[in-house]
Amino acid sequence: MFNFNQLSTMEKSITLLFALVVAVVSVAQQLASVEAAGSSKHGSVFSWTETTHDFGKIKAGVEVSYNFTFSNTGDDVLLITSVVPSCGCTITDYSKDPIPSGGKGYVKATYRAAKPGVFSKTVTVHANTAEGKVILTVKGEVTE
């Protein structure tokens, strides 16, 4: 059995110094692995070509659509869990299959231009990303 009290002061100092070096190296390795994990793109990540689309001037009674496209630049599969338009005048469609890392997908927003005036409508996309959701916007002006 090792008895620390039987060592000389010099031996105790060397033993404590060795234990301190081992502890510091261990902590440094753990910090390095945490930093490396934080710098990578863990999880699924939306990379949108754009999040706002302006239809410009459109005639009343016309439906206009736009496909918002994205890539999954993360290292996990991206899954859209829901797409919620801000009103009944906007209908949506979207990629329902899981999007692998490096894959592409879309969210389609169709606006039913009923009455004249300026409009701005949103579509909230919920997914398994760190942010949890992204808001897409379609806007324009309905003319008679």
N, C-alpha and C positions, 0 to 999 in steps of 0.2 A: 504494500500500500504506500502511496506517495504521501509524504508528510511535508507540507510547505514550510512549517515552522523550523525544521531541521536544516534548511538551506541558509547559506550566508547571505548577507545583504546584497552582495554583487550577484549571486545566483538568483535571488528573488527579483532583483531589478531586471535581469535578462529575461527571466520567465514572464514577468508582467509585460515587458516590452514586446516579447514575442506574441503573447495573447492579444495585446492591443493591435499589433500589425495584422494579425489574422482577422480580428473583428472589423477593422477598417477596410480591408480588402473585401471581405464578405458584403459589407454594406455598400461599397462602391459597385460591386457586381450587380447587386439588386437594383440600385438606382439606375445603372446603365440599361438594364433590361426593361425597367419601367419607362425610361425615356425612349427607347427604341420602339416599344409598343405604342406609345403616344404619338410618335412621328409617322407611323404608317397609317394607311387608310383602312382601318378596321371597320367592318360593317359595310352596309350598303350606302352609296352616296349618289344623289341626283346631280347631274351636270346638264342643265337645261340650255338649249340653244337660245331661248328667250322665255321670259315669264309674263310678258305683256304683248298683246297684239292689237293694233289699231286698224279696224276695218275701213276707216275713212267714212265717206258718205254712202249710205245704202238706202234703197227705196223701202217705204213702208210695205208690209206684207211679204217681205222676202226673208228667207232663211239664209244665213251665212255661217260658214264653218271654218275653223282653223285647227290644225293639228300642232299642238305643242310637242316637241320631240326632246328626248333626253337620252343620256347614256348613264349606265351604272359604272362610275369610276372607282367604286369601293372594291373590297375584296370578298364580300359576301353577296349572296343572292338578294336582289331587291324585290320586294313584294308590295304592290299598292293594295291597301286594305279597303279604302273607300275614296270616292270622288264626289264632292258635294257642291252643286251649283248654288249661287246665292239667291236665285229666284226660279220660278217655274218657267220663265221665258228662255232659259238656257238649259239645253240637254247635253249630256256628256256620254262619251265612250272612252275606253282606256285599255291599255295592255293588262289583261287579266292573268296571263301566265307569269310565273316568276322570271325576272330578268337577271341572267347570270352576270358575273363580273365582266365588264367589257361589252355587255349587250346593250341593245337600244330598245326604247319603248316610246309610247305616245299617250297623250291625253287629248281627246278631241272635244272642242266646245262648239256647240251650234246655238246661235242666237236667233230667236224669232223676232224680227223687227215689226212690232205691232203698231206703235204710235210714234209720231214725229218727235224729235228731240235728241239731245245728247244722252248717251248711255255709257255706263261703266259697270260691268258685272264681273264677279269673281267666281273662281272655281277652286275649292280647297281640296288638295290632294293629300291624303293620309297614307303614310308608308312606314316601313320598318327602318327608317333612317334615324340618325342621331337627333335631327331636328323634329322628326315626327310628322311634320306637315310642311307643305309649301302652298302659297297662294298664287294662282295664275289669274290674269286679268284680260278681258276682252273689252274694247271700247270702240266708240265711233259716234256717228250722228245719223239718225233716221230722218229721211226727207219724204215729203209727200209725193 
